[in-house]
């Protein structure tokens, strides 16, 4: 059998308009040196490309019966590779320490959660890592690569701590095993595809050129999908894609504007001030402008120190013109820790609580105290709170803004760490 990839890619036009449009901007070439398929940066062309082993696709077709079903695993493999590009797994999101087996599997888990069918069937052959299946039975679906990476490393650490001198069983607790790692899912917990080109040492200029070209391709594909349909792309993923394509906002300007528009003017009559319109006939007015602003700061450990420092740095500048009330919180608000950031005062970034996160705690506190504006610095990793009686804005990092725990119509601004 001679495998023709173009024939299968053409079918995406009918079923997956977004990925079909994206596919046009990805070079594709066969490579029998890899087990399955992969995406990588080609330093010679400064473009991302997809490489694939035709024998893998022929095996996928042989595993199913019927024309429609035979396309299922081919389609799943194509979508898997395209999702790596869309989610930015190739380089921009590598964890500290660089590429590792845990990160490889985490990236596959984050993608394969989107390749599960409603009838319980999967769009990839048996043995490929899926959340909720096999060694990942305890892993929930729908998490990011970073979240799966944390679960994998935590499991591996627990496994190492539990060793009592005997060699621990390979691959226990969901940690990936080196045995039978043939890239085709044998063993049940190996990574699915080839990731060797994710951190290939291309120079920064080449990588930036490739990233910009791919960003433009994703933007064009998204625009086409808005008119023709998104296919199987979930609603949350669509929002992530749209958010990643938005023009970068200067969060400092947004913060200043929020403060200015939250300032309340108190006016009262006074004979000591001359009325400019009717001098000595009507009393003048004395205007005092004040901002009743609450700054709620998430104290959970997942909020990084650099995130706190960036936020406090800008608040120190704003304190030159307005006064804030700082509300540290985790699962509760400790009123002993609440303080007023006086006008002109300089405050150092400090972590005063440590626990989980409950946004209802600061929301209730601000509602009860009658503030005019509420800014929440957080990683967005908690359930959606109840409504706020005043204007509320959320500030977080770009990564958390793309994948928040909950969706909201309120302003969410990403800050630079």
VEXFIRO-837472 format. One record per residue: residue in three letters; z, x, y of N, C-alpha, C in turn. Coordinates in steps of 0.1 Angstrom, whole numbers, plus 5000, padded with zeros to 4 digits. Each point is the difference from the previous one (the first is absolute). Last residue first. Layout:
<pts>
ALAZXYZXYZXY ...
</pts>
This chain:
<pts>
UNK533950585394501250084997499850145005 UNK497949525018499750144995501250074997 UNK499349454998500450115009499650134993 UNK498549454998500250124993500350115010 UNK500749445002499450125006500350124992 UNK499849435000500450114992499350125005 UNK501149455017499350145002500750104992 UNK499949494983500650075011499450145001 UNK499149684965499149995012500650075012 UNK500850124945500549935012499049995011 UNK501350144943499049985010500649925012 UNK502450364962499749865004498949995011 UNK501350414981500549924989499749855002 UNK496750395020501349955002500449914988 UNK496250365011500549934988501449955002 UNK497550215035498949964992500549924988 UNK503250195029499349895007498849954992 UNK502550384985500749874998499349885007 UNK498250435007499949974986500749874997 UNK500150185044498749944996499949964986 UNK504849985022499050104999498749944996 UNK503449715029500150074988499050114999 UNK502249545030499550145002500250084987 UNK499949455022500450094989499350135002 UNK501749555032499050094996500550104990 UNK501149495027500450104991498850094996 UNK502249605038498950084995500450114991 UNK503349604999499450075011498850084995 UNK502649734972500049925011499450075012 UNK498950064946500750065011499949915012 UNK499749904943499450015013500950065011 UNK500850154949499849885006499550015014 UNK498850394965501249935005499749865005 UNK497650314959499849955013501249925005 UNK500650394963499449875002499949965014 UNK499850524990501049904997499349865002 UNK498550485015500249984986501149914997 UNK498150195042499449874996500349974986 UNK501550385029499050034991499349874994 UNK502450065051500349984985498850054992 UNK502249845052499450134994500450004985 UNK499649595039500550054988499350124995 UNK501049685047499250104994500750054988 UNK500349575037500550064989499050094993 UNK501549695049499050074992500750074988 UNK502549725030498649965004498950074992 UNK505449854985499150105006498749955004 UNK504449804980499249955011499150115007 UNK503449984961500350065013499149975011 UNK499449844955501349955004500450065014 UNK496050144978499949865003501349955006 UNK499850444984499349985012499949865004 UNK502050094959500850065011499349985013 UNK497749874961501149905003500950065012 UNK496650284984499449885006501149905004 UNK501250394976499750035014499449885007 UNK500849944953501250045007499850035015 UNK496449894969500749885005501350045008 UNK497250324976499649975014500749885005 UNK501350374962499949855001499749975015 UNK500550454963499449955012500049844999 UNK503250444978498849934998499549955013 UNK503250415005500049894990498649944998 UNK503250305037499150044989500249894989 UNK501150155057500249924988499150054989 UNK499950215042501549975000500349914988 UNK496350385023500149904989501549974998 UNK497050205045501150014990500049894990 UNK497450265047499849924988501150024990 UNK501050065052499450074989499849914988 UNK500249905056500649984987499350074989 UNK500749945058499350064989500849994987 UNK499749705050500850074990499150064989 UNK498749715038500150145003500850084990 UNK500949494998498950065008500350145004 UNK502449824956500049985014498850065007 UNK501249794952499350135004499849985015 UNK503749774965499049985011499550135005 UNK501949854948500350065013498949975011 UNK502249904945499149965010500450065014 UNK502550054959499050105002499049965011 UNK503549724985500750125005499050115003 UNK498749594979500149985014500750125007 UNK497049964955501450045003500250005015 UNK496449744966500250065013501550035002 UNK496949974952500949935009499950075014 UNK497750164963500149864995500849925009 UNK498850385024499450024986499949864994 UNK500450215054500249914990499550054986 UNK501050085059499850064987500349904989 UNK498949955053500649934989499650074987 UNK500150065058499650064987500849934989 UNK498449885052501149994991499550044986 UNK498350135053499849944987501349984993 UNK497550085053501250014992499749934986 UNK496650255040500649884995501250034991 UNK497350345023499849885009500649874995 UNK500350444979500050045014499849885009 UNK499850004952501449985005500150045015 UNK496050074974500149865005501449975006 UNK499250424979499249995012500149865006 UNK502250084960500650085010499350005013 UNK498149804962501049925006500850075010 UNK496850244975499449915010501049915006 UNK501550294967499450085011499449915010 UNK501749814960501150035010499450085012 UNK497149914964500349885007501150035011 UNK498750354971498849965009500449885008 UNK503150154968500050095012498849965009 UNK500649764959501149975009499950095013 UNK497050094965499749875006501049965010 UNK500750394975498950025010499649875007 UNK503149994964500750055012498950035011 UNK499149614963500150155001500750045013 UNK500549564967499650035014500250155003 UNK501449834959498650015000499450015014 UNK504749934990499650134998498550025000 UNK502549615029499850034986499450144999 UNK501249745040500750124997499850044985 UNK497549715044500250004985500650144996 UNK500249755049499550124993500550004985 UNK499249685048500650004987499450124992 UNK500549845053499250104992500850014986 UNK499849635045500750054988499050104993 UNK500549795054499250054988500950054989 UNK499849765049501049984990499250044987 UNK499150135053499549974987501149994990 UNK499349915057500750074989499449964987 UNK499749965058499350004988500850084989 UNK500849725049500550104991499349994987 UNK499749815054499450004987500650124992 UNK500949665046500350134994499650004985 UNK498649715048500350014985500250144996 UNK500649705050499250094992500449994985 UNK500649605037500650124995499050084991 UNK498349705041500549984987500650134995 UNK498949995044500049864998500549974986 UNK499350445018501149945008500049854999 UNK495550204984501250085004500949925009 UNK496249914963500749915010501250085006 UNK497250234970499049895004500649925011 UNK502550364981498850055006499049905005 UNK505550004996498949944993498750045007 UNK504750284998499149925008498949954992 UNK505150124984498650054999499149915008 UNK504749914997499950145004498650064999 UNK501449564986499750015014499950145005 UNK498849804950501050075007499650015015 UNK498849784945499849995015501150085006 UNK497850114951501149925006499850005015 UNK497750154947499849985015501149915005 UNK498350334955501149915005499949995015 UNK496550164957500350005015501149905003 UNK498350304954500349875005500550015015 UNK496950294961501050015011500149865006 UNK496950134965501349944995501050005011 UNK495750215004499849854999501249934995 UNK500150485004499749945013499949854999 UNK500550244960501250015008499849935013 UNK496350054972500949904994501349995009 UNK496850335010499649875004500949894995 UNK500850444986500349995015499649865005 UNK498950114955501449995002500449985014 UNK495550084990500449874995501549985002 UNK498350425010499649915010500449864996 UNK500850334969500850025011499749905011 UNK497450034961501249924998500950025012 UNK494750034995501050085005501349935000 UNK495849914966500749955011501150105005 UNK495050004970501450055001500649955013 UNK496149734976500250115009501450035002 UNK498449784954500349965014500150135008 UNK499549974952498750015008500349975014 UNK503349954966499650145000498850035009 UNK501549554992501050085008499650145001 UNK497549724972499749975014501050085009 UNK500650054954498750065004499849975015 UNK503749804980500250145001498750075005 UNK499849544991500850035013500250145001 UNK498049874961499149985011500750035013 UNK502550004962499250125001499049995011 UNK502749634990500850105005499250135002 UNK497949634979500349975014500850125007 UNK496950124957501149915003500249995015 UNK495450104972501050075008501149905005 UNK495949914973501350004993501150075009 UNK495749835025500150014986501450004995 UNK498249955046500750124996500150024985 UNK496349755037501149984991500650134995 UNK496549925034499549964987501149984990 UNK500850115047498949905000499649964986 UNK503350325007500549895008498949895000 UNK499150424980500849914991500549885008 UNK497750355023499049924991500849904992 UNK502550295026499349915009499049914992 UNK502350344977500949905004499349895009 UNK497750394988500149924988501049885004 UNK499450335033498849924998500149914988 UNK503650295008499949905011498749924998 UNK500750354970500949894997499949895011 UNK497550395007499549934989500849884997 UNK501550315032498949925005499449914989 UNK503350304987500649905008498949915006 UNK498650384977500549894991500749895008 UNK498450375024498949934994500549894991 UNK503250285018499549915010498849924995 UNK502050324972500949895002499449905011 UNK497850414991499949914989500849875002 UNK500350345032498749945000499849904989 UNK504050255001500049915010498649935001 UNK500550354970500749884995500049895011 UNK498050425010499249934990500749874996 UNK502450295029498849935007499249924990 UNK503650264983500549885007498849935007 UNK499050284955500650035013500249875008 UNK500450024946498950005011500750025013 UNK502249974956500050115008498850015010 UNK501449644966499250114996499950125009 UNK502449544986500550105009499350134997 UNK498649624977500749935011500550115010 UNK497450034956499450035013500849955012 UNK501249944953500050145003499450035013 UNK500949584973500550025013499950145005 UNK498049624960500150145004500450015015 UNK501549584967498850065005500350155004 UNK503549714980498749944996498850095003 UNK505350154988499249955011498749964995 UNK503949964966499350105007499349945012 UNK502749784964500650035012499350115008 UNK498849824955500549885008500650035013 UNK497650244962501450035002500749905008 UNK494950065009500750024987501450045002 UNK496749915035501149914997500650024986 UNK496550275022499549874996501149904995 UNK500450475014499449935011499449874996 UNK502550324973498650025000499349925011 UNK504850174981499649965013498550025001 UNK503450074963498949904999499549965014 UNK504550245005499349984988498949895001 UNK503150105035498950105000499249984987 UNK502949615027500150104989498850095001 UNK502949675038498750034993500250124990 UNK503849645014499550125005498850054992 UNK502749604990498849995009499550135006 UNK503749954967500349945013498949995009 UNK499150354963501049895000500249955014 UNK497050374982499549875006501049895000 UNK501050374965499050015010499649865005 UNK505050144982498749954995498950005011 UNK504150365000499749865003498749964995 UNK503250394979498849985008499849855002 UNK504950204994498849974992498849975009 UNK504150085020499750124992498849984991 UNK501649665028501250054995499850134991 UNK497649655041499850094989501350074996 UNK499249695038500549944987499850104988 UNK498450095045501549995001500649964986 UNK495349995006500550144999501550015000 UNK497949585005499850054987500550144998 UNK500149795042501049944991499950064986 UNK496850135032501350065003501149944991 UNK495749814997500050134995501350075002 UNK499449585019500149994985500050144994 UNK499349975046501449964997500249994985 UNK495650095015500950125002501549964997 UNK496949654998499650104990500950125001 UNK500349665033500549954987499850104989 UNK498250105043501550005000500649964987 UNK495449955006500350144999501550024999 UNK498349585009499950034986500350154997 UNK499949855045501149934993499950034985 UNK496650175027501250075003501249934993 UNK495749814997500150124992501350085003 UNK500249475007499250115005500150124991 UNK500849494981500650105009499050105004 UNK499449604970499849985014500750115009 UNK501949854950498650025005500149995016 UNK504150194968499449885006498650035005 UNK502850254959499550025014499349875005 UNK501950084955501049975010499650015014 UNK497250124962500449864999501049955010 UNK497450434989500349955013500349865000 UNK498850244961501150085005500449965015 UNK497249634978500350124993501250085006 UNK498349655033499450024986500450134995 UNK500949835045500449894991499550024986 UNK497250245036501349965002500449884991 UNK496350364985500149885008501549965002 UNK496450424978501349965006499949885009 UNK496950084956500050055014501349955006 UNK498849874956500650135001500150065014 UNK496249644985501450004996500550155000 UNK495949875033500350004986501550024997 UNK498449765045499950134995500450004985 UNK500449625030498750045002499750154996 UNK503649614979499950115010498550045001 UNK502949524986499250104996499950115011 UNK502349585004500850114994499250114995 UNK498549615026500349964986500850114992 UNK498550065046501049894999500349964986 UNK498650505010499449875001501049904998 UNK500150525020500549914990499449875002 UNK499750415027498949984990500549924988 UNK502650165039498949915005499049974990 UNK503550304990500649875003499149905005 UNK498850454994499849924988500749865001 UNK500550355034498649945000499949904989 UNK504050245005499849935012498749935000 UNK500950304965500849874998499849915013 UNK498050435000499449914991500749874998 UNK502050345027498849955006499249904991 UNK503750224982500549915010498849935007 UNK499350364970500349874993500449895010 UNK499250435017498849954994500249874994 UNK503750235017499249945010498749944995 UNK502950244970500649875004499249935011 UNK498650434986499749904990500649865004 UNK498850325040500850014988499749894990 UNK498750255053499649924989500850034987 UNK502550125046498649994996499749924988 UNK504150115028499850084988498649994994 UNK501749605029500550145002500050074987 UNK496549615001501550015002500350155003 UNK495249745011500750084990501550035003 UNK496349755024501349944996500750084989 UNK495650115020500849965011501449954997 UNK496450124968500750115006501049965010 UNK497749704968499450134997500750125007 UNK500849495002500750094991499650144999 UNK498849565027500250145005500850094991 UNK498249534996501450025001500450145005 UNK495449874991500549915010501550025003 UNK497950264966499550045013500649905011 UNK501149924955500550135004499650045014 UNK498149624980501349975006500750135003 UNK495850014978499949965014501349985007 UNK499950104954499650125008499949965014 UNK500949654970501150105000499750125009 UNK496749684992500949955010501250105001 UNK496850084966499450025014501049965011 UNK501249924955500050155003499550025014 UNK499949564984501450045002500050155004 UNK495949814987500449965013501450055004 UNK498550084957499250085009500449965014 UNK501949754966500650135001499250105009 UNK498249554994501450005005500650145002 UNK495649864981500050055013501550025005 UNK499049814958499750145000500150065014 UNK500549534994501250084996499850155000 UNK496349705008501050005011501250084997 UNK496749974966499550075012501050005012 UNK501449994947499549905010499750085013 UNK503850204971498849934995499549905010 UNK502950515001499949855003498849944993 UNK501050474998501349944997500049855002 UNK496350305010500149984986501349934996 UNK499250145045499149884996500149974986 UNK502450385016500549875006499249884996 UNK498450434988501149964992500749875005 UNK496650195025499449954988501149954990 UNK501350225040499549865003499449944987 UNK501350454997501249915002499649865002 UNK496750344998500549964987501349915001 UNK497950195039499349884994500549964987 UNK502850245039499450044988499349884994 UNK501050135054500349924988499350064988 UNK501450045058499450074988500449914988 UNK499749935057500549964987499350074989 UNK501150145055499149964990500749954987 UNK500550145058500649974987499049954990 UNK498950365040500149864997500849984987 UNK498250415022501049945008500149854998 UNK497250354978499449895007501049935010 UNK501350384973498650035004499449895009 UNK504349964978500150085012498650045005 UNK501949564973499050114998499950085012 UNK504049674978499350055012499050114996 UNK501649594966500450135006499250035012 UNK501249634955499450015014500650135005 UNK499049804947500950045010499350005014 UNK499949894940499350005013501050055010 UNK500150094949499749875004499250005013 UNK501150414977500249904990499549875004 UNK497950475018501249925002500049904989 UNK496350305004501250085000501349935002 UNK495449835003500649994987501250094998 UNK497549745041500650134998500749994986 UNK496449725039500650014987500650144998 UNK499649745048499350094992500750014986 UNK499849745054500449994986499250094991 UNK501649885056499150064990500649994986 UNK501049665041500650104991498950064991 UNK499549635031500350125008500750114992 UNK498749564983498850065006500350135007 UNK503549734982499350084990498850075006 UNK502549675024500650135000499350104991 UNK498649555000499750065013500650145001 UNK501149754962498650035000499550075013 UNK504449844997499950124992498550044999 UNK501049595022500650115007499850134993 UNK498449594979499350055012500650125008 UNK500249794950500950085008499350055013 UNK497849724966501449974998501050075009 UNK495150035003500249864998501549974999 UNK498450455005499549925011500449854999 UNK500750334965501149985009499649925012 UNK496950144967500749874997501249985009 UNK497550415002499249895006500749864997 UNK501650404979500449995014499349895007 UNK498750094956501349945001500549995014 UNK495950214992499949874995501349925001 UNK499850475009499549915011499949864996 UNK501250344968501149955009499549915011 UNK498350114950499449995013501149955010 UNK499650244947500749925009499450015014 UNK498150034948500050075013500749915010 UNK500250054943500049915012500050095012 
</pts>
